[in-house]
């Protein structure tokens, strides 16, 4: 397995980090610079979405418009699901090697993706060559209590099972997500899970280490801090790779189905 400057975190992660630059994903032909689509909660999905003066209103409209090499630039505001039981953002369109589709905060902006009664804040759903970076995904845990969960939790209700970011298979087509980078995001407060990869391959979760008290955040299972530029989890094939600087250590091969994560987050049943 190739060496990378990364440390595997075998957990659903909650980490705050500064923006990171991304290396080109995959190898292949060079592509011309893609288009940029802009999103603002005060926009309109009937707009062209190609400038800050005529942005789309919803993340989903931008995701359904973007193609290989394109960027979705997300402006200030709070983005929630349009209907109960949906995702705030479902990414189904794929990029190409060397031309990923990128979802990122607009320069100087701090948008918040806030799932309330959604299964996922962001779902990479059977898509490939995708980059999700520099976003805050904030769940609804502050409004939930264990007592309320015991009283009200039921099958088919995402309220107590929301995941922040999920990289997963499209079970309707069988397509698996692959070559996905989730970097520099702030993820917290989701009752189901922080960041998860299920039935997926070549997934990189990369963060800069910051001191985060574990007792203050419910989604953290473990946080590690080592010297270096980039720390995260690399899911490549059937095994997790744990690497720091010039030292390389390999975890035992994990079943493809779980991609090395210790638990599966809640998912809606078909």
DRENPA-3360 file (N, C-alpha, C; in nm, 2 decimals, always signed):
BEGIN
1 = XXXXXXXX = +0.08/-0.12/+0.00/+0.00/+0.00/+0.00/+0.09/+0.12/+0.00 ~ +0.05/+0.23/-0.07/+0.14/+0.35/-0.09/+0.15/+0.42/+0.05 ~ +0.26/+0.49/+0.06/+0.28/+0.57/+0.18/+0.21/+0.70/+0.17 ~ +0.15/+0.75/+0.27/+0.09/+0.88/+0.27/+0.12/+0.94/+0.41 ~ +0.11/+1.07/+0.41/+0.14/+1.14/+0.54/+0.00/+1.15/+0.61 ~ -0.04/+1.04/+0.67/-0.18/+1.04/+0.73/-0.17/+0.95/+0.85 ~ -0.27/+0.96/+0.94/-0.29/+0.87/+1.05/-0.43/+0.83/+1.05 ~ -0.45/+0.70/+1.05/-0.59/+0.65/+1.04/-0.66/+0.66/+1.17;
9 = XXXXXXXX = -0.78/+0.71/+1.17/-0.87/+0.72/+1.29/-0.98/+0.62/+1.27 ~ -0.98/+0.51/+1.34/-1.08/+0.41/+1.32/-1.20/+0.45/+1.40 ~ -1.27/+0.55/+1.36/-1.38/+0.60/+1.43/-1.47/+0.69/+1.35 ~ -1.59/+0.72/+1.39/-1.67/+0.83/+1.33/-1.61/+0.95/+1.39 ~ -1.57/+1.05/+1.31/-1.49/+1.16/+1.35/-1.57/+1.29/+1.38 ~ -1.52/+1.36/+1.48/-1.57/+1.50/+1.49/-1.45/+1.58/+1.52 ~ -1.41/+1.67/+1.42/-1.29/+1.74/+1.43/-1.31/+1.88/+1.37 ~ -1.26/+1.98/+1.44/-1.25/+2.12/+1.38/-1.12/+2.14/+1.32;
17 = XXXXXXXX = -1.11/+2.19/+1.20/-0.98/+2.21/+1.14/-0.98/+2.33/+1.05 ~ -0.86/+2.37/+1.01/-0.84/+2.48/+0.92/-0.85/+2.43/+0.78 ~ -0.88/+2.51/+0.68/-0.89/+2.47/+0.54/-0.76/+2.41/+0.50 ~ -0.77/+2.30/+0.41/-0.65/+2.23/+0.36/-0.66/+2.23/+0.21 ~ -0.54/+2.23/+0.15/-0.53/+2.22/+0.00/-0.54/+2.07/-0.03 ~ -0.60/+2.04/-0.15/-0.61/+1.90/-0.19/-0.52/+1.87/-0.30 ~ -0.46/+1.75/-0.30/-0.39/+1.70/-0.42/-0.49/+1.66/-0.52 ~ -0.44/+1.65/-0.65/-0.53/+1.60/-0.75/-0.57/+1.46/-0.72;
25 = XXXXXXXX = -0.69/+1.42/-0.74/-0.74/+1.29/-0.71/-0.73/+1.21/-0.84 ~ -0.66/+1.10/-0.83/-0.64/+1.01/-0.94/-0.54/+1.05/-1.04 ~ -0.51/+0.97/-1.14/-0.42/+1.01/-1.24/-0.48/+0.99/-1.38 ~ -0.45/+1.08/-1.47/-0.52/+1.07/-1.60/-0.49/+1.19/-1.68 ~ -0.57/+1.21/-1.78/-0.56/+1.33/-1.87/-0.59/+1.46/-1.80 ~ -0.53/+1.56/-1.85/-0.55/+1.70/-1.79/-0.69/+1.75/-1.84 ~ -0.76/+1.82/-1.76/-0.89/+1.88/-1.79/-0.88/+2.03/-1.78 ~ -0.95/+2.10/-1.86/-0.96/+2.25/-1.85/-1.03/+2.28/-1.72;
33 = XXXXXXXX = -1.01/+2.40/-1.67/-1.07/+2.44/-1.54/-1.23/+2.43/-1.56 ~ -1.29/+2.38/-1.46/-1.43/+2.36/-1.46/-1.51/+2.48/-1.43 ~ -1.64/+2.47/-1.43/-1.73/+2.58/-1.39/-1.74/+2.59/-1.24 ~ -1.79/+2.70/-1.20/-1.82/+2.72/-1.06/-1.97/+2.76/-1.04 ~ -2.04/+2.68/-0.96/-2.17/+2.71/-0.92/-2.18/+2.77/-0.78 ~ -2.26/+2.87/-0.76/-2.27/+2.94/-0.63/-2.41/+2.91/-0.57 ~ -2.41/+2.90/-0.44/-2.53/+2.87/-0.36/-2.54/+2.97/-0.25 ~ -2.66/+3.02/-0.23/-2.69/+3.12/-0.12/-2.83/+3.09/-0.08;
41 = XXXXXXXX = -2.86/+3.09/+0.05/-3.00/+3.06/+0.09/-3.10/+3.17/+0.04 ~ -3.05/+3.29/+0.00/-3.14/+3.39/-0.05/-3.15/+3.38/-0.20 ~ -3.08/+3.28/-0.26/-3.09/+3.27/-0.41/-3.21/+3.21/-0.46 ~ -3.21/+3.16/-0.58/-3.33/+3.10/-0.65/-3.28/+2.99/-0.74 ~ -3.34/+2.87/-0.73/-3.30/+2.76/-0.81/-3.33/+2.78/-0.96 ~ -3.41/+2.88/-0.99/-3.43/+2.91/-1.13/-3.32/+3.00/-1.19 ~ -3.23/+3.05/-1.10/-3.11/+3.12/-1.15/-3.02/+3.03/-1.23 ~ -2.92/+3.10/-1.29/-2.82/+3.02/-1.37/-2.72/+2.96/-1.27;
49 = XXXXXXXX = -2.70/+3.02/-1.15/-2.61/+2.97/-1.05/-2.47/+2.99/-1.08 ~ -2.43/+3.07/-1.18/-2.29/+3.09/-1.22/-2.22/+3.21/-1.17 ~ -2.29/+3.29/-1.09/-2.22/+3.40/-1.03/-2.28/+3.43/-0.89 ~ -2.21/+3.51/-0.81/-2.26/+3.54/-0.68/-2.39/+3.63/-0.68 ~ -2.41/+3.69/-0.80/-2.53/+3.77/-0.81/-2.65/+3.69/-0.85 ~ -2.63/+3.57/-0.90/-2.75/+3.49/-0.94/-2.73/+3.34/-0.89 ~ -2.71/+3.33/-0.76/-2.68/+3.19/-0.71/-2.81/+3.10/-0.70 ~ -2.78/+2.97/-0.69/-2.89/+2.88/-0.66/-2.93/+2.90/-0.51;
57 = XXXXXXXX = -3.04/+2.85/-0.48/-3.09/+2.85/-0.34/-3.05/+2.73/-0.27 ~ -3.05/+2.61/-0.33/-3.03/+2.49/-0.26/-2.90/+2.42/-0.31 ~ -2.84/+2.35/-0.21/-2.73/+2.27/-0.24/-2.76/+2.16/-0.35 ~ -2.88/+2.10/-0.33/-2.92/+1.99/-0.42/-2.92/+2.04/-0.57 ~ -2.97/+2.16/-0.59/-2.97/+2.21/-0.73/-2.83/+2.22/-0.79 ~ -2.74/+2.27/-0.71/-2.60/+2.28/-0.75/-2.54/+2.14/-0.78 ~ -2.57/+2.05/-0.69/-2.51/+1.91/-0.70/-2.57/+1.84/-0.83 ~ -2.69/+1.87/-0.86/-2.75/+1.81/-0.98/-2.71/+1.88/-1.11;
65 = XXXXXXXX = -2.64/+1.99/-1.09/-2.60/+2.07/-1.21/-2.45/+2.04/-1.24 ~ -2.37/+2.01/-1.14/-2.23/+2.01/-1.15/-2.18/+1.88/-1.22 ~ -2.07/+1.90/-1.29/-2.01/+1.78/-1.36/-1.86/+1.78/-1.33 ~ -1.79/+1.69/-1.40/-1.64/+1.67/-1.37/-1.57/+1.80/-1.38 ~ -1.48/+1.83/-1.28/-1.40/+1.95/-1.27/-1.47/+2.07/-1.22 ~ -1.60/+2.06/-1.19/-1.68/+2.17/-1.14/-1.66/+2.19/-0.99 ~ -1.69/+2.31/-0.95/-1.69/+2.35/-0.80/-1.82/+2.41/-0.76 ~ -1.87/+2.36/-0.65/-1.99/+2.42/-0.59/-1.94/+2.51/-0.47;
73 = XXXXXXXX = -1.96/+2.64/-0.49/-1.91/+2.73/-0.39/-2.02/+2.78/-0.30 ~ -2.02/+2.74/-0.17/-2.13/+2.76/-0.08/-2.11/+2.88/+0.00 ~ -2.21/+2.97/+0.00/-2.20/+3.10/+0.06/-2.26/+3.10/+0.20 ~ -2.24/+3.21/+0.28/-2.29/+3.21/+0.41/-2.44/+3.18/+0.42 ~ -2.47/+3.12/+0.53/-2.61/+3.08/+0.56/-2.62/+2.94/+0.62 ~ -2.74/+2.91/+0.66/-2.77/+2.78/+0.72/-2.86/+2.70/+0.62 ~ -2.81/+2.57/+0.59/-2.88/+2.49/+0.49/-2.93/+2.37/+0.56 ~ -3.07/+2.35/+0.55/-3.13/+2.23/+0.61/-3.21/+2.15/+0.51;
81 = XXXXXXXX = -3.26/+2.04/+0.54/-3.33/+1.95/+0.45/-3.46/+2.02/+0.41 ~ -3.50/+2.00/+0.29/-3.63/+2.06/+0.24/-3.75/+1.99/+0.29 ~ -3.73/+1.86/+0.32/-3.85/+1.78/+0.37/-3.80/+1.68/+0.47 ~ -3.88/+1.64/+0.56/-3.84/+1.54/+0.66/-3.80/+1.41/+0.60 ~ -3.69/+1.35/+0.65/-3.65/+1.22/+0.59/-3.57/+1.22/+0.47 ~ -3.54/+1.34/+0.42/-3.45/+1.36/+0.31/-3.31/+1.39/+0.36 ~ -3.21/+1.40/+0.27/-3.08/+1.45/+0.30/-3.07/+1.60/+0.27 ~ -2.99/+1.67/+0.35/-2.97/+1.81/+0.31/-2.90/+1.82/+0.17;
89 = XXXXXXXX = -2.80/+1.73/+0.15/-2.73/+1.72/+0.02/-2.71/+1.58/-0.02 ~ -2.75/+1.53/-0.13/-2.72/+1.40/-0.18/-2.64/+1.42/-0.31 ~ -2.52/+1.36/-0.31/-2.43/+1.37/-0.42/-2.43/+1.24/-0.50 ~ -2.49/+1.25/-0.62/-2.50/+1.13/-0.70/-2.42/+1.14/-0.83 ~ -2.39/+1.26/-0.88/-2.31/+1.28/-1.00/-2.16/+1.27/-0.97 ~ -2.09/+1.21/-1.06/-1.95/+1.18/-1.03/-1.86/+1.27/-1.11 ~ -1.74/+1.29/-1.06/-1.63/+1.36/-1.13/-1.55/+1.25/-1.21 ~ -1.43/+1.28/-1.25/-1.35/+1.19/-1.33/-1.21/+1.20/-1.27;
97 = XXXXXXXX = -1.12/+1.11/-1.30/-0.98/+1.12/-1.25/-0.92/+1.25/-1.30 ~ -0.86/+1.32/-1.20/-0.80/+1.45/-1.23/-0.90/+1.56/-1.24 ~ -1.03/+1.53/-1.23/-1.14/+1.64/-1.25/-1.25/+1.61/-1.15 ~ -1.22/+1.61/-1.02/-1.33/+1.58/-0.92/-1.43/+1.69/-0.92 ~ -1.55/+1.66/-0.87/-1.65/+1.76/-0.83/-1.62/+1.81/-0.69 ~ -1.61/+1.94/-0.67/-1.57/+1.99/-0.54/-1.68/+2.07/-0.47 ~ -1.71/+2.04/-0.35/-1.81/+2.11/-0.27/-1.73/+2.18/-0.16 ~ -1.74/+2.31/-0.15/-1.65/+2.38/-0.06/-1.72/+2.52/-0.02;
105 = XXXXXXXX = -1.67/+2.57/+0.10/-1.72/+2.70/+0.14/-1.66/+2.81/+0.04 ~ -1.74/+2.91/+0.01/-1.70/+3.02/-0.07/-1.59/+3.09/+0.01 ~ -1.49/+3.14/-0.06/-1.38/+3.21/+0.01/-1.43/+3.32/+0.11 ~ -1.38/+3.31/+0.23/-1.42/+3.41/+0.33/-1.55/+3.38/+0.40 ~ -1.62/+3.27/+0.36/-1.75/+3.25/+0.41/-1.75/+3.12/+0.50 ~ -1.85/+3.11/+0.59/-1.86/+3.00/+0.68/-2.01/+2.94/+0.68 ~ -2.04/+2.87/+0.57/-2.18/+2.82/+0.57/-2.19/+2.70/+0.67 ~ -2.32/+2.68/+0.71/-2.35/+2.57/+0.81/-2.45/+2.48/+0.75;
113 = XXXXXXXX = -2.42/+2.35/+0.73/-2.52/+2.25/+0.69/-2.58/+2.19/+0.82 ~ -2.71/+2.21/+0.83/-2.77/+2.18/+0.96/-2.89/+2.08/+0.94 ~ -2.86/+1.95/+0.94/-2.97/+1.85/+0.93/-3.04/+1.84/+1.06 ~ -3.18/+1.85/+1.05/-3.26/+1.85/+1.17/-3.34/+1.72/+1.17 ~ -3.42/+1.69/+1.07/-3.49/+1.56/+1.06/-3.45/+1.50/+0.93 ~ -3.32/+1.49/+0.90/-3.26/+1.43/+0.78/-3.18/+1.31/+0.82 ~ -3.17/+1.21/+0.73/-3.09/+1.10/+0.75/-2.94/+1.14/+0.75 ~ -2.91/+1.23/+0.66/-2.77/+1.27/+0.64/-2.76/+1.42/+0.62;
121 = XXXXXXXX = -2.66/+1.49/+0.67/-2.63/+1.62/+0.63/-2.58/+1.62/+0.48 ~ -2.47/+1.54/+0.46/-2.42/+1.52/+0.32/-2.41/+1.37/+0.30 ~ -2.46/+1.32/+0.19/-2.45/+1.18/+0.15/-2.38/+1.18/+0.01 ~ -2.26/+1.12/+0.01/-2.20/+1.09/-0.12/-2.25/+0.95/-0.15 ~ -2.35/+0.94/-0.25/-2.43/+0.83/-0.27/-2.40/+0.76/-0.40 ~ -2.31/+0.67/-0.39/-2.27/+0.59/-0.51/-2.19/+0.68/-0.62 ~ -2.13/+0.79/-0.57/-2.06/+0.88/-0.66/-1.91/+0.86/-0.64 ~ -1.83/+0.90/-0.74/-1.69/+0.89/-0.74/-1.62/+1.02/-0.78;
129 = XXXXXXXX = -1.49/+1.03/-0.74/-1.41/+1.15/-0.76/-1.49/+1.28/-0.71 ~ -1.51/+1.28/-0.58/-1.58/+1.38/-0.51/-1.49/+1.44/-0.40 ~ -1.49/+1.57/-0.38/-1.42/+1.64/-0.28/-1.52/+1.72/-0.20 ~ -1.52/+1.70/-0.07/-1.60/+1.78/+0.03/-1.51/+1.85/+0.13 ~ -1.50/+1.98/+0.13/-1.40/+2.04/+0.21/-1.45/+2.18/+0.27 ~ -1.39/+2.21/+0.39/-1.40/+2.34/+0.45/-1.55/+2.38/+0.48 ~ -1.63/+2.28/+0.52/-1.77/+2.30/+0.56/-1.79/+2.27/+0.70 ~ -1.89/+2.33/+0.76/-1.94/+2.29/+0.89/-2.07/+2.22/+0.88;
137 = XXXXXXXX = -2.07/+2.10/+0.94/-2.20/+2.02/+0.94/-2.24/+2.01/+1.09 ~ -2.35/+2.07/+1.12/-2.39/+2.07/+1.26/-2.52/+2.00/+1.27 ~ -2.52/+1.89/+1.35/-2.65/+1.82/+1.38/-2.74/+1.89/+1.48 ~ -2.84/+1.81/+1.52/-2.94/+1.87/+1.60/-2.94/+1.82/+1.75 ~ -2.82/+1.77/+1.79/-2.81/+1.71/+1.92/-2.85/+1.80/+2.04 ~ -2.82/+1.93/+2.02/-2.85/+2.03/+2.12/-3.00/+2.03/+2.16 ~ -3.09/+1.99/+2.06/-3.23/+1.99/+2.09/-3.28/+1.86/+2.13 ~ -3.19/+1.76/+2.15/-3.24/+1.62/+2.18/-3.19/+1.58/+2.32;
145 = XXXXXXXX = -3.27/+1.49/+2.38/-3.23/+1.44/+2.51/-3.24/+1.29/+2.51 ~ -3.17/+1.22/+2.59/-3.19/+1.07/+2.60/-3.33/+1.03/+2.64 ~ -3.39/+1.11/+2.73/-3.53/+1.08/+2.77/-3.62/+1.09/+2.65 ~ -3.60/+1.19/+2.57/-3.69/+1.21/+2.45/-3.67/+1.10/+2.35 ~ -3.54/+1.06/+2.34/-3.51/+0.95/+2.24/-3.58/+0.82/+2.28 ~ -3.58/+0.79/+2.41/-3.64/+0.67/+2.46/-3.79/+0.68/+2.44 ~ -3.85/+0.79/+2.45/-4.00/+0.81/+2.43/-4.04/+0.81/+2.28 ~ -3.96/+0.87/+2.20/-4.01/+0.91/+2.07/-3.93/+0.84/+1.95;
153 = XXXXXXXX = -3.82/+0.78/+1.98/-3.74/+0.71/+1.87/-3.82/+0.60/+1.81 ~ -3.83/+0.59/+1.68/-3.90/+0.48/+1.61/-3.84/+0.46/+1.48 ~ -3.87/+0.34/+1.43/-3.82/+0.30/+1.30/-3.87/+0.39/+1.19 ~ -3.78/+0.43/+1.10/-3.82/+0.52/+0.99/-3.81/+0.67/+1.02 ~ -3.77/+0.70/+1.15/-3.77/+0.84/+1.19/-3.62/+0.88/+1.20 ~ -3.57/+0.97/+1.12/-3.43/+1.01/+1.13/-3.39/+1.10/+1.24 ~ -3.49/+1.15/+1.32/-3.46/+1.25/+1.42/-3.34/+1.22/+1.51 ~ -3.34/+1.09/+1.56/-3.24/+1.05/+1.65/-3.13/+0.96/+1.59;
161 = XXXXXXXX = -3.12/+0.96/+1.45/-3.03/+0.88/+1.38/-2.96/+0.95/+1.27 ~ -2.95/+1.09/+1.28/-2.89/+1.16/+1.17/-2.74/+1.15/+1.17 ~ -2.69/+1.13/+1.05/-2.54/+1.13/+1.02/-2.50/+1.26/+0.96 ~ -2.38/+1.30/+1.00/-2.33/+1.43/+0.95/-2.29/+1.41/+0.80 ~ -2.18/+1.33/+0.78/-2.14/+1.30/+0.64/-2.12/+1.15/+0.62 ~ -2.19/+1.10/+0.52/-2.19/+0.96/+0.49/-2.14/+0.94/+0.35 ~ -2.04/+0.85/+0.33/-2.00/+0.80/+0.20/-2.05/+0.66/+0.19 ~ -2.13/+0.63/+0.09/-2.21/+0.51/+0.09/-2.24/+0.46/-0.05;
169 = XXXXXXXX = -2.29/+0.34/-0.05/-2.33/+0.28/-0.18/-2.47/+0.32/-0.21 ~ -2.50/+0.34/-0.34/-2.63/+0.36/-0.39/-2.70/+0.22/-0.40 ~ -2.78/+0.19/-0.31/-2.83/+0.05/-0.30/-2.93/+0.02/-0.41 ~ -2.99/+0.13/-0.47/-3.08/+0.11/-0.58/-3.01/+0.06/-0.71 ~ -2.89/+0.10/-0.73/-2.81/+0.07/-0.85/-2.69/-0.03/-0.82 ~ -2.65/-0.03/-0.69/-2.54/-0.11/-0.66/-2.40/-0.04/-0.67 ~ -2.41/+0.09/-0.72/-2.29/+0.17/-0.74/-2.22/+0.20/-0.61 ~ -2.09/+0.18/-0.60/-2.02/+0.21/-0.48/-1.95/+0.34/-0.49;
177 = XXXXXXXX = -1.94/+0.42/-0.39/-1.86/+0.55/-0.39/-1.72/+0.51/-0.38 ~ -1.63/+0.59/-0.46/-1.49/+0.57/-0.45/-1.42/+0.69/-0.49 ~ -1.29/+0.70/-0.45/-1.21/+0.82/-0.47/-1.28/+0.95/-0.42 ~ -1.31/+0.95/-0.29/-1.38/+1.06/-0.22/-1.28/+1.11/-0.12 ~ -1.27/+1.25/-0.12/-1.19/+1.32/-0.01/-1.28/+1.40/+0.07 ~ -1.27/+1.39/+0.20/-1.35/+1.47/+0.30/-1.24/+1.54/+0.38 ~ -1.22/+1.67/+0.36/-1.11/+1.73/+0.42/-1.14/+1.87/+0.48 ~ -1.08/+1.90/+0.59/-1.09/+2.03/+0.65/-1.23/+2.07/+0.70;
185 = XXXXXXXX = -1.31/+1.97/+0.73/-1.45/+2.00/+0.77/-1.46/+2.01/+0.92 ~ -1.56/+2.08/+0.97/-1.60/+2.08/+1.11/-1.73/+2.01/+1.13 ~ -1.73/+1.89/+1.20/-1.85/+1.80/+1.20/-1.88/+1.78/+1.34 ~ -2.01/+1.80/+1.38/-2.04/+1.78/+1.52/-2.20/+1.78/+1.54 ~ -2.24/+1.72/+1.65/-2.38/+1.72/+1.69/-2.47/+1.63/+1.62 ~ -2.42/+1.53/+1.55/-2.51/+1.44/+1.48/-2.53/+1.31/+1.56 ~ -2.66/+1.28/+1.58/-2.69/+1.17/+1.67/-2.65/+1.03/+1.62 ~ -2.65/+1.02/+1.48/-2.62/+0.89/+1.43/-2.47/+0.86/+1.41;
193 = XXXXXXXX = -2.40/+0.96/+1.35/-2.26/+0.94/+1.33/-2.19/+1.07/+1.28 ~ -2.06/+1.08/+1.29/-1.99/+1.19/+1.25/-1.96/+1.18/+1.10 ~ -1.85/+1.11/+1.06/-1.81/+1.08/+0.93/-1.80/+0.93/+0.91 ~ -1.87/+0.88/+0.81/-1.87/+0.73/+0.79/-1.84/+0.70/+0.65 ~ -1.78/+0.58/+0.62/-1.77/+0.52/+0.49/-1.82/+0.38/+0.49 ~ -1.92/+0.35/+0.41/-1.98/+0.22/+0.41/-1.98/+0.17/+0.26 ~ -1.94/+0.05/+0.24/-1.94/-0.01/+0.10/-1.87/+0.09/+0.01 ~ -1.76/+0.15/+0.04/-1.69/+0.25/-0.04/-1.54/+0.21/-0.04;
201 = XXXXXXXX = -1.47/+0.28/-0.14/-1.33/+0.25/-0.15/-1.26/+0.38/-0.19 ~ -1.13/+0.38/-0.16/-1.04/+0.49/-0.18/-1.10/+0.62/-0.12 ~ -1.13/+0.62/+0.01/-1.18/+0.73/+0.08/-1.08/+0.79/+0.17 ~ -1.06/+0.92/+0.16/-0.96/+0.99/+0.24/-1.03/+1.09/+0.33 ~ -1.01/+1.08/+0.46/-1.06/+1.17/+0.56/-0.94/+1.24/+0.62 ~ -0.93/+1.37/+0.59/-0.80/+1.43/+0.63/-0.83/+1.56/+0.70 ~ -0.76/+1.58/+0.82/-0.78/+1.69/+0.90/-0.65/+1.74/+0.96 ~ -0.64/+1.87/+1.00/-0.53/+1.91/+1.08/-0.56/+1.89/+1.23;
209 = XXXXXXXX = -0.47/+1.84/+1.31/-0.50/+1.82/+1.45/-0.53/+1.94/+1.53 ~ -0.63/+1.94/+1.61/-0.66/+2.05/+1.70/-0.69/+1.99/+1.84 ~ -0.66/+2.06/+1.95/-0.70/+2.01/+2.08/-0.84/+2.02/+2.10 ~ -0.91/+1.90/+2.11/-1.05/+1.90/+2.13/-1.08/+1.81/+2.25 ~ -1.14/+1.86/+2.35/-1.17/+1.78/+2.47/-1.28/+1.67/+2.43 ~ -1.24/+1.55/+2.44/-1.33/+1.44/+2.41/-1.46/+1.45/+2.48 ~ -1.45/+1.49/+2.61/-1.57/+1.49/+2.70/-1.67/+1.59/+2.65 ~ -1.63/+1.69/+2.57/-1.72/+1.79/+2.53/-1.80/+1.76/+2.40;
217 = XXXXXXXX = -1.76/+1.65/+2.34/-1.82/+1.62/+2.21/-1.87/+1.48/+2.20 ~ -1.99/+1.46/+2.17/-2.05/+1.33/+2.17/-2.01/+1.24/+2.06 ~ -1.97/+1.30/+1.95/-1.94/+1.22/+1.83/-1.80/+1.16/+1.82 ~ -1.71/+1.21/+1.91/-1.57/+1.17/+1.90/-1.55/+1.03/+1.97 ~ -1.49/+0.94/+1.90/-1.45/+0.81/+1.96/-1.30/+0.82/+1.99 ~ -1.22/+0.89/+1.90/-1.08/+0.90/+1.93/-1.02/+1.01/+1.85 ~ -0.93/+1.09/+1.90/-0.86/+1.19/+1.83/-0.71/+1.17/+1.85 ~ -0.63/+1.17/+1.75/-0.48/+1.16/+1.76/-0.41/+1.28/+1.71;
225 = XXXXXXXX = -0.30/+1.32/+1.77/-0.23/+1.44/+1.72/-0.08/+1.40/+1.70 ~ -0.03/+1.42/+1.58/+0.11/+1.39/+1.55/+0.16/+1.50/+1.47 ~ +0.29/+1.52/+1.46/+0.35/+1.62/+1.38/+0.33/+1.59/+1.24 ~ +0.31/+1.70/+1.16/+0.29/+1.68/+1.01/+0.19/+1.77/+0.96 ~ +0.17/+1.77/+0.83/+0.08/+1.86/+0.76/-0.06/+1.81/+0.76 ~ -0.08/+1.69/+0.75/-0.22/+1.63/+0.73/-0.24/+1.50/+0.80 ~ -0.34/+1.49/+0.88/-0.37/+1.37/+0.96/-0.51/+1.33/+0.93 ~ -0.53/+1.20/+0.91/-0.67/+1.16/+0.88/-0.68/+1.01/+0.86;
233 = XXXXXXXX = -0.78/+0.97/+0.79/-0.80/+0.82/+0.77/-0.80/+0.80/+0.62 ~ -0.73/+0.70/+0.58/-0.72/+0.66/+0.44/-0.78/+0.52/+0.43 ~ -0.89/+0.50/+0.36/-0.96/+0.37/+0.34/-0.93/+0.33/+0.19 ~ -0.84/+0.23/+0.17/-0.79/+0.20/+0.04/-0.80/+0.05/+0.03 ~ -0.90/+0.00/-0.05/-0.92/-0.14/-0.07/-0.98/-0.20/+0.06 ~ -0.92/-0.30/+0.11/-0.98/-0.37/+0.23/-0.91/-0.34/+0.36 ~ -0.82/-0.25/+0.36/-0.75/-0.22/+0.49/-0.73/-0.08/+0.52 ~ -0.72/-0.04/+0.65/-0.68/+0.09/+0.69/-0.53/+0.10/+0.70;
241 = XXXXXXXX = -0.48/+0.21/+0.66/-0.34/+0.24/+0.67/-0.31/+0.34/+0.78 ~ -0.22/+0.30/+0.87/-0.18/+0.40/+0.97/-0.04/+0.44/+0.94 ~ -0.02/+0.57/+0.91/+0.11/+0.61/+0.87/+0.14/+0.75/+0.93 ~ +0.26/+0.78/+0.97/+0.30/+0.91/+1.02/+0.44/+0.93/+0.98 ~ +0.47/+1.05/+0.91/+0.60/+1.08/+0.87/+0.66/+0.96/+0.78 ~ +0.78/+0.91/+0.82/+0.84/+0.80/+0.74/+0.81/+0.67/+0.80 ~ +0.73/+0.66/+0.90/+0.70/+0.54/+0.97/+0.57/+0.48/+0.91 ~ +0.57/+0.36/+0.87/+0.45/+0.30/+0.81/+0.41/+0.18/+0.89;
249 = XXXXXXXX = +0.28/+0.17/+0.93/+0.22/+0.06/+1.00/+0.09/+0.03/+0.94 ~ +0.07/-0.10/+0.91/-0.06/-0.14/+0.85/-0.15/-0.21/+0.95 ~ -0.27/-0.18/+0.95/-0.37/-0.25/+1.03/-0.41/-0.38/+0.96 ~ -0.47/-0.47/+1.04/-0.51/-0.60/+0.98/-0.62/-0.57/+0.88 ~ -0.62/-0.65/+0.77/-0.73/-0.62/+0.67/-0.87/-0.63/+0.73 ~ -0.95/-0.53/+0.69/-1.08/-0.52/+0.74/-1.18/-0.56/+0.63 ~ -1.29/-0.62/+0.66/-1.39/-0.66/+0.56/-1.43/-0.53/+0.48 ~ -1.44/-0.55/+0.35/-1.48/-0.44/+0.26/-1.61/-0.38/+0.31;
257 = XXXXXXXX = -1.70/-0.45/+0.36/-1.83/-0.40/+0.39/-1.83/-0.29/+0.49 ~ -1.74/-0.30/+0.59/-1.73/-0.20/+0.70/-1.62/-0.10/+0.67 ~ -1.53/-0.12/+0.58/-1.42/-0.03/+0.54/-1.34/+0.01/+0.67 ~ -1.34/-0.08/+0.77/-1.25/-0.05/+0.88/-1.31/+0.03/+0.99 ~ -1.44/+0.07/+0.98/-1.50/+0.15/+1.08/-1.55/+0.06/+1.19 ~ -1.55/+0.11/+1.32/-1.59/+0.02/+1.43/-1.74/+0.00/+1.44 ~ -1.82/+0.09/+1.38/-1.96/+0.07/+1.39/-2.03/+0.13/+1.26 ~ -2.15/+0.08/+1.23/-2.22/+0.13/+1.12/-2.32/+0.23/+1.17;
265 = XXXXXX = -2.32/+0.35/+1.11/-2.42/+0.45/+1.15/-2.56/+0.41/+1.11 ~ -2.66/+0.48/+1.17/-2.79/+0.44/+1.13/-2.82/+0.48/+0.99 ~ -2.90/+0.40/+0.92/-2.94/+0.42/+0.78/-3.08/+0.39/+0.77 ~ -3.15/+0.47/+0.68/-3.29/+0.43/+0.66/-3.31/+0.30/+0.59 ~ -3.41/+0.23/+0.63/-3.44/+0.10/+0.57/-3.52/+0.12/+0.44 ~ -3.50/+0.03/+0.34/-3.57/+0.05/+0.22/-3.72/+0.02/+0.24;
% end
